[in-house]
Amino acid sequence: MIHLPNTPERPKKSREMGLTMVMDKGLSTIDAEGLMETSSEYIDIIKFGFGTSLLTQNISKKIKLYKKNNIKVYLGGTLFEAYIIRGMFHEYCDLIDKLELDTVEISDGSINLEHNLKCDYIYRLSKKKLNIFSEVGYKSSNKIIPPSKWIELMAKELDAGSWKVIAEARESGNVGLYSSSGEVRSDLIEEILTEIPKEKILWEAPKKQQQLYFINLLGHNVNLGNINTSDVIPLECLRLGLRGDTFFNFIKND
């Protein structure tokens, strides 16, 4: 990247903060190669959304491509739940091994999973030296979790061995952290941050205004997820003050 004065510093990969998680919902190998050519420097994690990994014929080739570019890769949490509801945890572990993944997502947004059991899965997989993302929140807008419960669940999952906890919003950005219209539930987010360290949370924020909210609240090195492949560079521009929305965030007045 060409240096421009008064732009903030971004940590080099592999980084602990300022993560960008991108969704691959069935890219072709050619599209994946194009994404790496243009954007690999700005992507930390790629998630194969929901159950797409079972239908993607070129998945092993794409995993190797992403890992070659120092990107963590994992399967969508919905696929984990699909295995769990069928009593196939060991088969899920076999799939992770077969695909040579070092990162997994543990979620319970679609199924009823007793939380102690969820934490046990987190613990068991963390002992396999895997990077664990655990997701908190439901995929239905009809289920509302009070802030105190978000905090309790996040804290327990971090204690169980999660590397980061994901705050649910779906790829549509209209549940969990947001209202059905996509508006940010700011009171919820601010209360979560009173107890859970910001560097331990990855906020799902597929929409530009949601990304802007978190950058303004927590700074350019906030962890953001469920980013569309076409929005990787636009998001990086938001982080660096290279779009009108954050243009004056880093300008120094002499």
C-alpha positions as CSV (number, residue, x, y, z in Angstrom):
1,M,0.0,0.0,0.0
2,I,1.2,3.5,-0.8
3,H,1.9,5.5,2.4
4,L,-0.2,8.6,3.0
5,P,0.4,10.8,6.1
6,N,-2.2,10.9,8.8
7,T,-3.5,7.4,8.2
8,P,-3.6,5.0,11.2
9,E,-1.3,2.0,11.6
10,R,-2.7,-1.4,10.9
11,P,-1.0,-4.4,12.6
12,K,0.7,-6.9,10.2
13,K,-0.7,-10.3,9.8
14,S,-1.1,-12.5,11.7
15,R,-2.8,-10.0,14.0
16,E,-4.8,-10.3,17.1
17,M,-6.8,-7.0,16.6
18,G,-8.3,-5.3,13.6
19,L,-9.4,-8.7,12.2
20,T,-11.5,-8.8,9.0
21,M,-13.5,-12.0,8.5
22,V,-14.9,-12.5,5.0
23,M,-17.6,-14.9,3.9
24,D,-17.1,-17.3,1.0
25,K,-20.5,-18.5,0.0
26,G,-19.4,-20.6,-3.0
27,L,-16.7,-18.7,-4.9
28,S,-15.2,-20.3,-7.9
29,T,-11.5,-21.1,-7.8
30,I,-11.0,-18.2,-10.3
31,D,-12.9,-15.8,-8.1
32,A,-11.0,-17.0,-5.0
33,E,-7.7,-16.4,-6.8
34,G,-8.9,-12.9,-7.9
35,L,-9.9,-12.1,-4.2
36,M,-6.4,-13.1,-3.1
37,E,-4.8,-11.0,-5.8
38,T,-6.6,-7.9,-4.8
39,S,-7.3,-8.3,-1.1
40,S,-5.3,-11.0,0.7
41,E,-3.4,-8.4,2.7
42,Y,-6.6,-7.1,4.3
43,I,-8.3,-10.5,5.1
44,D,-7.5,-12.4,8.2
45,I,-10.2,-15.1,8.2
46,I,-12.4,-16.7,5.6
47,K,-15.6,-18.5,6.6
48,F,-17.3,-20.9,4.3
49,G,-20.8,-19.7,5.0
50,F,-23.4,-21.9,6.6
51,G,-23.3,-25.4,4.9
52,T,-21.7,-24.4,1.6
53,S,-18.5,-26.3,2.3
54,L,-20.4,-29.6,1.8
55,L,-21.5,-28.5,-1.7
56,T,-18.3,-26.8,-2.8
57,Q,-16.4,-29.2,-5.1
58,N,-13.2,-27.1,-5.1
59,I,-13.0,-26.6,-1.3
60,S,-9.6,-28.3,-0.7
61,K,-8.0,-26.2,-3.4
62,K,-9.5,-23.0,-2.0
63,I,-8.4,-23.9,1.5
64,K,-4.8,-24.3,0.3
65,L,-5.0,-21.0,-1.5
66,Y,-6.3,-19.1,1.5
67,K,-3.8,-20.7,3.9
68,K,-1.0,-19.9,1.5
69,N,-2.0,-16.2,1.9
70,N,-1.8,-16.5,5.7
71,I,-5.6,-16.5,6.2
72,K,-7.4,-18.6,8.8
73,V,-10.2,-20.7,7.3
74,Y,-13.1,-22.3,9.0
75,L,-16.5,-23.9,8.2
76,G,-19.7,-22.0,9.1
77,G,-21.2,-22.6,12.5
78,T,-24.5,-23.8,11.0
79,L,-22.6,-26.8,9.6
80,F,-21.3,-27.6,13.1
81,E,-24.8,-27.5,14.4
82,A,-26.0,-29.8,11.5
83,Y,-23.5,-32.4,12.6
84,I,-24.3,-32.0,16.3
85,I,-28.1,-32.3,16.0
86,R,-27.4,-35.7,14.2
87,G,-25.1,-36.9,17.0
88,M,-22.1,-36.7,14.7
89,F,-19.5,-34.7,16.7
90,H,-16.7,-37.3,16.0
91,E,-17.5,-37.2,12.3
92,Y,-17.3,-33.4,12.4
93,C,-13.9,-33.7,13.9
94,D,-12.9,-36.1,11.1
95,L,-14.0,-33.6,8.5
96,I,-11.9,-30.9,10.1
97,D,-8.9,-33.2,10.1
98,K,-9.6,-34.3,6.5
99,L,-9.7,-30.6,5.3
100,E,-6.5,-29.8,7.4
101,L,-8.2,-26.9,9.2
102,D,-6.7,-25.3,12.3
103,T,-9.8,-23.1,13.0
104,V,-13.4,-24.0,13.9
105,E,-16.6,-22.2,14.8
106,I,-18.9,-23.5,17.6
107,S,-22.4,-22.1,17.5
108,D,-25.9,-22.8,18.7
109,G,-27.9,-20.2,16.8
110,S,-30.2,-22.7,15.1
111,I,-30.4,-25.5,17.6
112,N,-31.1,-25.9,21.3
113,L,-27.7,-26.8,22.8
114,E,-27.2,-26.8,26.6
115,H,-24.6,-24.2,27.3
116,N,-22.4,-26.4,29.4
117,L,-22.3,-28.9,26.5
118,K,-21.4,-26.1,24.1
119,C,-18.5,-25.1,26.4
120,D,-17.4,-28.8,26.6
121,Y,-17.2,-28.8,22.8
122,I,-15.1,-25.6,22.9
123,Y,-12.8,-27.1,25.5
124,R,-12.4,-30.4,23.7
125,L,-11.6,-28.8,20.4
126,S,-9.3,-26.2,22.0
127,K,-7.2,-29.1,23.4
128,K,-6.7,-30.2,19.8
129,K,-4.7,-26.9,19.4
130,L,-7.5,-25.4,17.2
131,N,-8.4,-21.7,17.0
132,I,-11.9,-21.6,18.3
133,F,-14.5,-19.0,17.4
134,S,-17.7,-19.4,19.4
135,E,-20.8,-17.5,18.4
136,V,-23.3,-16.0,20.8
137,G,-26.8,-15.0,19.7
138,Y,-29.7,-16.5,17.8
139,K,-30.4,-16.5,14.0
140,S,-34.1,-15.7,14.7
141,S,-35.2,-12.1,15.4
142,N,-38.0,-13.6,17.6
143,K,-35.4,-14.6,20.2
144,I,-34.0,-11.8,22.3
145,I,-31.1,-12.2,24.7
146,P,-30.7,-9.6,27.5
147,P,-27.3,-7.9,27.7
148,S,-26.5,-9.7,31.0
149,K,-27.0,-13.1,29.3
150,W,-24.8,-12.1,26.4
151,I,-22.0,-11.2,28.9
152,E,-22.5,-14.4,30.8
153,L,-22.3,-16.6,27.7
154,M,-19.4,-14.8,26.2
155,A,-17.4,-15.0,29.5
156,K,-18.0,-18.7,29.9
157,E,-17.0,-19.5,26.3
158,L,-13.8,-17.5,26.6
159,D,-13.0,-19.4,29.8
160,A,-13.7,-22.7,28.0
161,G,-11.0,-21.9,25.4
162,S,-12.5,-19.7,22.7
163,W,-9.9,-17.5,20.9
164,K,-12.6,-14.9,20.1
165,V,-16.4,-14.8,20.6
166,I,-18.5,-13.8,17.7
167,A,-21.5,-11.5,18.2
168,E,-24.3,-12.8,16.0
169,A,-25.9,-10.8,13.2
170,R,-26.2,-13.3,10.3
171,E,-25.0,-12.4,6.8
172,S,-28.1,-10.2,6.5
173,G,-27.2,-8.0,9.5
174,N,-30.7,-7.9,10.9
175,V,-30.7,-10.1,14.1
176,G,-28.7,-10.3,17.3
177,L,-26.8,-7.0,17.5
178,Y,-29.2,-5.3,15.2
179,S,-32.9,-4.7,14.8
180,S,-34.9,-6.3,12.0
181,S,-34.2,-3.1,10.0
182,G,-30.5,-3.3,10.5
183,E,-30.2,-0.6,13.2
184,V,-27.5,-1.1,15.8
185,R,-28.6,-2.0,19.3
186,S,-26.1,0.4,20.8
187,D,-27.2,-0.1,24.4
188,L,-26.6,-3.8,24.1
189,I,-23.1,-3.3,22.6
190,E,-22.0,-0.8,25.2
191,E,-23.1,-3.0,28.0
192,I,-21.3,-6.0,26.6
193,L,-18.1,-3.9,26.5
194,T,-18.3,-3.1,30.2
195,E,-17.4,-6.7,30.9
196,I,-15.9,-8.4,27.8
197,P,-12.6,-7.0,26.4
198,K,-13.1,-5.5,22.9
199,E,-10.1,-7.5,21.5
200,K,-11.9,-10.7,22.4
201,I,-15.0,-9.9,20.3
202,L,-15.6,-10.2,16.6
203,W,-18.6,-8.2,15.6
204,E,-20.6,-9.4,12.6
205,A,-21.2,-6.3,10.6
206,P,-22.1,-7.0,7.0
207,K,-23.5,-3.5,6.3
208,K,-21.5,-0.4,5.8
209,Q,-23.3,1.6,8.4
210,Q,-22.7,-1.2,11.0
211,Q,-19.0,-1.2,10.1
212,L,-18.9,2.6,10.5
213,Y,-20.6,2.4,13.9
214,F,-18.0,0.0,15.3
215,I,-15.0,1.9,13.8
216,N,-16.3,5.1,15.3
217,L,-17.0,3.4,18.6
218,L,-13.9,1.2,19.0
219,G,-11.3,2.5,16.5
220,H,-10.0,1.4,13.2
221,N,-8.6,-1.9,14.6
222,V,-12.0,-3.3,15.7
223,N,-12.6,-6.9,14.8
224,L,-15.4,-7.2,12.1
225,G,-17.0,-10.2,10.4
226,N,-19.4,-11.4,7.8
227,I,-17.8,-9.0,5.3
228,N,-18.8,-9.6,1.6
229,T,-15.9,-10.3,-0.7
230,S,-16.7,-7.2,-2.7
231,D,-16.5,-5.1,0.5
232,V,-13.0,-6.0,1.7
233,I,-11.2,-3.0,0.2
234,P,-14.1,-0.5,0.9
235,L,-13.9,-1.6,4.6
236,E,-10.2,-1.1,4.7
237,C,-10.7,2.4,3.3
238,L,-13.2,3.0,6.1
239,R,-10.6,1.8,8.7
240,L,-7.9,4.2,7.2
241,G,-10.0,7.3,6.7
242,L,-10.0,6.9,2.9
243,R,-13.8,7.2,2.6
244,G,-15.9,10.3,3.2
245,D,-17.5,8.6,6.3
246,T,-14.2,8.5,8.2
247,F,-12.2,11.1,6.2
248,F,-11.6,13.4,9.2
249,N,-11.1,10.7,11.8
250,F,-7.3,10.8,11.5
251,I,-6.5,14.2,10.1
252,K,-4.3,16.2,12.5
253,N,-5.1,19.9,12.9
254,D,-1.9,21.9,13.4
